């Protein structure tokens, strides 16, 4: 995914990341994404590649 939280307010950004994390946890879906959101994204990561 390329910038899935772009243009969202902080609450929308949090909710989107929570949804994606839930998909990963509950369904085993692997999620690869690019983001510039250095404040929010690290809260939801299991791995980070720079």
ABEGO torsion letter per residue (X at the ends): XBGAABGBBAAAAAAAAAAAAAAAAAAGBBBBBBBABAAAAAAABABBBX
